[in-house]
Structure formats: structure tokens, C-alpha cells
Amino acid sequence: MAVKITGVKRRSPAEKAGIKNGDLLLSINGHGINDVLDYMFYIAEENVKIEVLRDNETLIFNASKSEYDDIGLTFDSFLMDEQKPCRNNCIFCFIDQNPRGLRETLYFKDDDARLSFLQGNYITLTNLTDTDIERIIKMKLNINISLHTMNPDLRVKIMRNRFAGEKLRYLKDLTDGGIQLNIQLVLMPEINDGEELEFTLTKLFDFAENINSIACVPVGLTAHREGLPELKLFDKFSAARVINTIHKWQEKFSEKTGFKTVFAADEFFLTAGLPIPDEDYYEDYPQYQNGVGMIRSFTDSFLFALETFKCQIKINPKKYLIATGTAAYPFMSELIKTAKEKFPQIDCDVKAINNTFFGETITVSGLLTGTDLYSQLEGRITSDRVLLLTEYMFRKDSEEFLDNSTKTELEEKLSVKIEVFPDDGEALFKIITS
């Protein structure tokens, strides 16, 4: 496949070799280039032979560089190819539960193995072929897998894809090939928890040496499930049962590999009414982005900053209001209360925002919208306060909320300044003490 080169970086190996914008890339070191993975894999060598098509003439250029350095080419799209969509119709799919009227990208279901390696996305294996698996092993691409169950028949029912069960065979191929895996299990009460969870962890235990981590996360249900299968949320008892199962298997994995490997998402502890474990529980937070250990990491970071703070807080500091989801509200309130006890000059309050846009069963801060923030803060925040919002409420590298409203629009409607803080307790502490 010929891929159009849309840019050549100045003073790069490619420019020095003679590559030009508009050339069609045909091969690198004799290998055809189908996408970004081929490109990254074959340019890793120090001496790179680049074959291009220019004005219907095939030309070959040679570039020299340090091993693994880029050669300096850019293309129309990051993947150099179409993004691969999901072919499943999972009974719990959150995208199917989105309300109408959101931006088009929020309805796209991604299941692209390349993005699993490059950006940490989770894939289901269902749209991969034997050739794809061979390439993953050849390139040594550690990947993240949305598995949900090791019961083939149940996986077919959950994912509503007749190939979902048979694709589980790829786990053995990948682990035999030395690939390291991160696993995600979206758990649903009375479907894949209980005995089914025991079965899944028993089967995964066979691959323990090649599994970095397993995250068990509870199903999320919005208020927009018209026409979708009936599912239940976890309650206090069923959430505690999941945690007990995981703790039992942590001991088994630890005995075999020295690592706990399997973890429960924070939401399970909140639902069960159990304390969030200490930092040692999370083993360097391998499933942080799946909501495993976020509360502990944020809390410890905030308290460390509080304990080590040496600067003088202004007598009349800025006034802040943190708006957060109902799940984070209790621990966020406790952190601010602790900070105020040590430094009474701090002027910061916390406000819980109910999610009426997706439904009040959705409690995480990252799924709050500008619509809910405005309706619940209007008349409840004065213009002399700075509104603090987590970065997770916004589209990456953007100021857009999920409902297409923007930070600027919310500032104008509420007549307040909004400051966005990163997912780091120390960063938040520095803001409220400035």
C-alpha cells in the first residue's frame, strides 16, 4: 500500500536523504508499509532504505540515524490507515447508552489493536485474524484486552458476537509468544460475577506469568437504555463479594508470580462501603486508567503536599469551589476539611453534582457535563470564587464537555473564572494554597 507523505521535518534524516512532501511511501528496508505499526517497526534500524513513488518514478533513498529514532515523516492520519471499529454488540456497551445529540466521535466504537499498543486502548480480539496475532508477536506489542469472561458461550452472549468465544484461543498464542497482557473484566451482577468470575480467574491463572494486571470494573448503566437488555447495578453485598473473590485470587497470584495481579476498581469499595486500600495494595497502579487506585493515589499525593508545605499562605487567598461527581465528593470533602484544619486561611468548598444528563447512577466526575454544572451551580456560586474542575471532564486537548458545551460558555453563563486541575492531589493542593 502506498501512503502519501504529507510532511518532512526540517533537518530530519528523511529530509537529508532527499524525501519530499507529496512522495508516496512504498516500503522501508524492503517491507511494505500498511500502517503506523509497520512504519515504526521498520524504521527502528540505524540504516533505513526508503522506497517512494514520485511523479510515477520509483526512487530509493538511504537515511542514517540512531537506533529507534524517527526519520521525520508525517502523514494524513496518525494510523496511516482507517481506524478499526468494534464488531461486537455488547449488552453493557456504554456507547449504546449515550443520549442523542452528542458529537459524532462519541458514538464510534473503537476496537483497534494498534491503538491498544500506542495509546493503551482495550481491544476484544474479535476482529483480529491469525495474521494479526502473528504480527503482534513478531513486533512484541504488549496489548490490553477487554475480556469479561473466559467462558466461551457466555462471552458470545455478553458480546453478542458469534466469534467472541473462539477468539479466546488467541490468549494462548499471545502468551506463548511472550506478549504481556493487561486484562479488563467489566462485571455485571448475576451474569459474570460469582462462580463465573471464579472460573475466569481460574483460567487466567494459567497465563499468570504473562499477565501484568487484571482490572475488575463494575458495569455502568445510564438512564438511556431504551431497547437494551435489562441489567443490574452492584449493591453493597454483591460488591463486597467481588472484593472478597479478588482478595482470594491476589493471594494465589502472589504465591505464583510475586504480584497481586488482579484488582478491584475503586467503585467496588465505595459501593461496598469499605475503605480504600493503602498504596501497597495497588503495586504501582498498573490499572490506574481503569479507575483502580485513583482515589488512593490522589489522596496520598494531596496529603503529602499538605504535610510538606512550607510556604506562607496569603492572609486573603483566592476563594475556590470544587465541583465534583457524587462518588468523589466524600473523599474530596474530607481532604479539603483536613487542609483547612491545618491552614484555616484556605477558602475552598466542595459541591457534589448529580449527573442528570446520563442519569444519577453515573457518579464519576469525568462524565459530568456543562449542562449539569450550570443547572446545579447557577445562583450557588459567587463571582469572587474560582470554579475548579478536573481535567477528566473535558475532551483531550480541548475545553469541550461531553454535551458539546465549553468551559468558556460555562464561565460566561456563571460569571466565574474556571480553572482546570490535573488528576494529581499535589497539584490541587498547590492551587488552593496559592
Buried (B, 14 or more C-beta within 10 A) or exposed (E): EBBEBEBBEEEBBBBBBBBEEEBBBBBBBEEBBEBBBBBBBBBBBEEBBBBBBBEEEEBEBEBEBEEEBBBBBBBEEBBBBEEBEBBBEBBBBBEBBBBEEBEEEBEEBBBBBBBBBBEEBBBBBBBBEEEBBEBBBEBEBBBBBBBBBBBEEBBBBBBEBEBBBEBBEBBEBBBEBEBBBBBBBBBBBEBBBBEBBEBBBEBBBEBBEBBBBBBBBBBBBBBBBEEBEEBEBBEEEBBBBBBEBBBEBBEBBEEEBEBBBBBBBBBBBBBBEBEBBEEEBBBEBBBBBBBBBBBBBBBBBBBEBBEEBEEEBEEEBBBBBBBBBBBBBBBBBEBBEBBBEEBEEBBBBBBBBBBBBBBEEBBBBBBBBBBBBBEBBEEEBEEEBBBBBBBBBBBEEEBBBBBBBBBEBBBEBBEBEBBBBEBBBBBBBBBBBE
